[in-house]
């Protein structure tokens, strides 16, 4: 669903038609994504059209960039620590 919305805006009914889940399930997933700030919606006649929210996506990207930077630094430090211990000398 998230990847589909990355291709462009889509109404709930269209999403449900493209996915192996019910329309109510699609609506629930979209509700969660909207609450997380990852999608936004707008009324088009009687339909709700959903699209990715660039502000939320950017915040998520920044979070993962920081997370991976911190995790990789910790991994590097641990590798260096283990490499400097006597039992790892050959």
Buried (B, 14 or more C-beta within 10 A) or exposed (E): BEEEBEEEBBBBEBBBEEBEEEEEEBBEBBEEBBEEEBBBBEEEEEBBBBBBBEEBBEBBEEEEEEEEEEEEEEEEEEEEEEEEEEEEEE
